Amino acid sequence: MPLFLIFNLIGLTTSQAITLFMKRIQYERGIPFELKIPNAKTLQAMVDADNNIGETITYEEFMKESEAYVKSL
C-alpha cells in the first residue's frame, strides 16, 4: 500500500507525517524505533518463510494457542 494512502487512513498528510517523524527524532534524540541487522537465525527464518518451509497453522489454531498461553501466565 502506498505511504500516502496509509497516512490518509490515519488522518495525516505526507508533510504532517514527515514533520511528526522529525519531531519524534528530536524528542527521542535518535530514530524512534529500533534498527537491527538480522542475525543468522532471523535470516534463515525469512528465507524459510519465503519458501513456505515450516509449520503452518490456521488463524483459529493460532488464536487457541495464544489464548492458552495467556491463561498460563
C-alpha positions as CSV (number, residue, x, y, z in Angstrom):
1,M,0.0,0.0,0.0
2,P,1.4,3.4,-0.9
3,L,2.6,5.6,2.0
4,F,0.3,8.5,1.2
5,L,-2.7,6.1,1.4
6,I,-1.6,4.9,4.8
7,F,-1.1,8.5,6.0
8,N,-4.6,9.4,4.7
9,L,-6.2,6.5,6.5
10,I,-4.7,7.7,9.8
11,G,-5.6,11.3,9.0
12,L,-2.2,12.8,8.1
13,T,-0.8,14.4,5.0
14,T,2.6,13.3,3.9
15,S,4.0,16.6,5.1
16,Q,2.5,16.1,8.6
17,A,3.8,12.5,8.8
18,I,7.3,13.7,7.9
19,T,7.1,16.5,10.5
20,L,5.8,14.1,13.1
21,F,8.7,11.7,12.4
22,M,11.3,14.6,12.6
23,K,9.8,15.8,15.9
24,R,10.0,12.2,17.3
25,I,13.6,12.0,16.3
26,Q,14.2,15.3,18.2
27,Y,12.3,14.1,21.2
28,E,13.9,10.6,21.3
29,R,17.3,12.1,20.4
30,G,17.5,9.3,17.8
31,I,15.5,7.2,15.5
32,P,12.2,6.5,17.3
33,F,12.3,2.7,16.7
34,E,14.9,0.0,16.9
35,L,17.0,-0.7,13.9
36,K,18.8,-4.0,13.8
37,I,20.8,-6.2,11.4
38,P,19.1,-9.6,11.3
39,N,21.1,-12.4,12.9
40,A,21.6,-15.8,11.1
41,K,18.5,-17.3,12.8
42,T,16.3,-14.5,11.7
43,L,17.7,-14.5,8.1
44,Q,17.1,-18.3,7.9
45,A,13.5,-17.8,9.2
46,M,13.0,-15.2,6.5
47,V,14.3,-17.5,3.8
48,D,12.1,-20.3,5.1
49,A,9.0,-18.1,5.1
50,D,9.7,-17.0,1.5
51,N,9.9,-20.7,0.5
52,N,6.9,-21.8,2.6
53,I,9.1,-24.0,4.8
54,G,7.9,-24.8,8.3
55,E,4.8,-25.2,10.3
56,T,1.6,-23.7,9.0
57,I,-1.4,-23.2,11.2
58,T,-4.8,-21.6,10.7
59,Y,-5.8,-18.4,12.3
60,E,-8.2,-20.3,14.6
61,E,-5.4,-22.6,15.8
62,F,-3.2,-19.6,16.4
63,M,-5.8,-17.9,18.5
64,K,-6.4,-21.1,20.5
65,E,-2.7,-21.4,21.2
66,S,-2.4,-17.7,22.1
67,E,-5.3,-17.9,24.5
68,A,-3.9,-21.0,26.2
69,Y,-0.5,-19.2,26.5
70,V,-2.1,-16.1,28.1
71,K,-4.0,-18.2,30.6
72,S,-0.8,-19.9,31.6
73,L,0.8,-16.6,32.6
